[in-house]
């Protein structure tokens, strides 16, 4: 299942963007433009389809267990697998507020400048 994902590595303040390639209760594989180091703790927010209640998401905490650069010529994508330690469903705006330091604003509306199309 492909879902837009925001992720932040332990010690970072800014969110990175990517797309899930696979998703399970214990592991998530993400395609993104940056290559995190294996063994690094990560917080991930996966956007869910819009419902009557608003924008929802899955919030997960885990650890990068493997990361590889793409071998495709001209591609800047990397892929990494995250071993999930915990996951919960939340409202997107609440999750971003809880997991983003106050001094850094975050995009949370559907008009977010990073679109799914720009990630591919």
C-alpha positions as a Markdown table, in Angstrom:
| # | Residue | x | y | z |
|---|---|---|---|---|
| 1 | Unk | 0.0 | 0.0 | 0.0 |
| 2 | Unk | 1.5 | 3.4 | -1.0 |
| 3 | Unk | 0.8 | 6.2 | 1.4 |
| 4 | Unk | 2.5 | 9.6 | 1.8 |
| 5 | Unk | 4.8 | 9.6 | 4.8 |
| 6 | Unk | 6.6 | 12.3 | 6.9 |
| 7 | Unk | 9.5 | 11.0 | 8.9 |
| 8 | Unk | 12.0 | 12.5 | 11.3 |
| 9 | Unk | 15.1 | 10.8 | 12.5 |
| 10 | Unk | 16.1 | 11.0 | 16.2 |
| 11 | Unk | 17.8 | 14.4 | 16.9 |
| 12 | Unk | 16.3 | 16.1 | 13.8 |
| 13 | Unk | 13.9 | 19.0 | 13.9 |
| 14 | Unk | 12.6 | 19.0 | 10.3 |
| 15 | Unk | 10.4 | 16.4 | 8.6 |
| 16 | Unk | 11.4 | 14.5 | 5.5 |
| 17 | Unk | 8.9 | 13.2 | 2.9 |
| 18 | Unk | 8.5 | 9.8 | 1.2 |
| 19 | Unk | 6.1 | 7.1 | 0.1 |
| 20 | Unk | 5.5 | 3.7 | 1.7 |
| 21 | Unk | 6.3 | 0.8 | -0.5 |
| 22 | Unk | 5.0 | -1.8 | 1.9 |
| 23 | Unk | 3.3 | -1.6 | 5.3 |
| 24 | Unk | 2.7 | -4.2 | 8.0 |
| 25 | Unk | 2.3 | -4.3 | 11.8 |
| 26 | Unk | 6.0 | -4.9 | 12.3 |
| 27 | Unk | 7.8 | -3.3 | 9.3 |
| 28 | Unk | 7.4 | -0.4 | 6.9 |
| 29 | Unk | 9.5 | 0.1 | 3.7 |
| 30 | Unk | 9.8 | 3.7 | 2.6 |
| 31 | Unk | 11.0 | 5.3 | -0.7 |
| 32 | Unk | 12.5 | 8.7 | -0.2 |
| 33 | Unk | 15.3 | 11.1 | -1.4 |
| 34 | Unk | 17.4 | 10.9 | 1.7 |
| 35 | Unk | 19.3 | 7.8 | 3.0 |
| 36 | Unk | 19.1 | 7.4 | 6.8 |
| 37 | Unk | 21.6 | 5.4 | 8.7 |
| 38 | Unk | 20.7 | 1.9 | 9.9 |
| 39 | Unk | 20.1 | 1.8 | 13.6 |
| 40 | Unk | 18.7 | 5.3 | 13.8 |
| 41 | Unk | 15.4 | 5.9 | 15.7 |
| 42 | Unk | 12.6 | 7.4 | 13.6 |
| 43 | Unk | 9.1 | 8.9 | 14.1 |
| 44 | Unk | 6.8 | 8.4 | 11.1 |
| 45 | Unk | 3.5 | 10.0 | 10.2 |
| 46 | Unk | 1.6 | 8.2 | 7.4 |
| 47 | Unk | -1.3 | 10.1 | 5.9 |
| 48 | Unk | -4.6 | 8.3 | 5.6 |
| 49 | Unk | -7.5 | 9.1 | 3.3 |
| 50 | Unk | -9.7 | 12.0 | 4.3 |
| 51 | Unk | -12.9 | 11.1 | 6.3 |
| 52 | Unk | -15.8 | 13.0 | 7.7 |
| 53 | Unk | -13.7 | 13.5 | 10.9 |
| 54 | Unk | -10.9 | 15.2 | 8.9 |
| 55 | Unk | -7.4 | 14.2 | 8.0 |
| 56 | Unk | -6.2 | 11.1 | 9.9 |
| 57 | Unk | -2.8 | 9.4 | 10.1 |
| 58 | Unk | -0.9 | 6.5 | 11.6 |
| 59 | Unk | 1.9 | 7.6 | 13.9 |
| 60 | Unk | 4.7 | 5.1 | 14.3 |
| 61 | Unk | 7.9 | 4.9 | 16.3 |
| 62 | Unk | 10.7 | 2.6 | 15.3 |
| 63 | Unk | 14.3 | 2.1 | 14.2 |
| 64 | Unk | 15.8 | 2.0 | 10.7 |
| 65 | Unk | 16.9 | -1.6 | 10.2 |
| 66 | Unk | 18.2 | -1.4 | 6.6 |
| 67 | Unk | 18.8 | 1.4 | 4.1 |
| 68 | Unk | 19.9 | 1.2 | 0.4 |
| 69 | Unk | 20.5 | 3.6 | -2.4 |
| 70 | Unk | 18.6 | 3.0 | -5.7 |
| 71 | Unk | 20.6 | 1.4 | -8.5 |
| 72 | Unk | 18.4 | 2.9 | -11.1 |
| 73 | Unk | 20.3 | 5.4 | -13.3 |
| 74 | Unk | 19.1 | 9.0 | -12.9 |
| 75 | Unk | 17.1 | 8.1 | -9.7 |
| 76 | Unk | 17.7 | 9.9 | -6.5 |
| 77 | Unk | 15.5 | 7.6 | -4.4 |
| 78 | Unk | 16.6 | 5.6 | -1.5 |
| 79 | Unk | 14.7 | 2.9 | 0.3 |
| 80 | Unk | 14.8 | 2.0 | 3.9 |
| 81 | Unk | 13.0 | -0.5 | 6.2 |
| 82 | Unk | 11.8 | 0.5 | 9.6 |
| 83 | Unk | 11.2 | -2.0 | 12.4 |
| 84 | Unk | 8.0 | -0.6 | 14.1 |
| 85 | Unk | 8.0 | -0.5 | 17.9 |
| 86 | Unk | 4.6 | 1.2 | 18.2 |
| 87 | Unk | 1.9 | 2.6 | 16.1 |
| 88 | Unk | -1.4 | 4.5 | 16.7 |
| 89 | Unk | -4.2 | 6.2 | 14.8 |
| 90 | Unk | -4.5 | 10.0 | 15.3 |
| 91 | Unk | -5.7 | 13.2 | 13.7 |
| 92 | Unk | -3.0 | 14.6 | 11.4 |
| 93 | Unk | -2.9 | 18.1 | 12.9 |
| 94 | Unk | -2.7 | 16.6 | 16.5 |
| 95 | Unk | 0.1 | 14.2 | 15.5 |
| 96 | Unk | 2.2 | 17.0 | 13.9 |
| 97 | Unk | 1.7 | 19.3 | 16.8 |
| 98 | Unk | 2.7 | 16.6 | 19.3 |
| 99 | Unk | 5.8 | 15.5 | 17.3 |
| 100 | Unk | 7.1 | 18.8 | 16.0 |
| 101 | Unk | 9.0 | 21.3 | 18.2 |
| 102 | Unk | 7.0 | 24.6 | 18.6 |
| 103 | Unk | 9.6 | 26.8 | 16.9 |
| 104 | Unk | 9.2 | 24.9 | 13.6 |
| 105 | Unk | 5.9 | 25.4 | 11.7 |
| 106 | Unk | 4.5 | 22.4 | 9.8 |
| 107 | Unk | 2.3 | 22.0 | 6.8 |
| 108 | Unk | -0.8 | 20.0 | 7.6 |
| 109 | Unk | -3.4 | 21.1 | 5.2 |
| 110 | Unk | -4.3 | 19.4 | 1.9 |
| 111 | Unk | -2.6 | 22.3 | 0.1 |
| 112 | Unk | 0.7 | 21.1 | 1.6 |
| 113 | Unk | 3.4 | 22.2 | -0.9 |
| 114 | Unk | 4.8 | 18.7 | -1.0 |
| 115 | Unk | 2.3 | 16.6 | -3.1 |
| 116 | Unk | 2.3 | 12.9 | -3.7 |
| 117 | Unk | 3.1 | 13.5 | -7.4 |
| 118 | Unk | 6.3 | 15.4 | -6.5 |
| 119 | Unk | 7.6 | 12.5 | -4.4 |
| 120 | Unk | 7.6 | 10.0 | -7.3 |
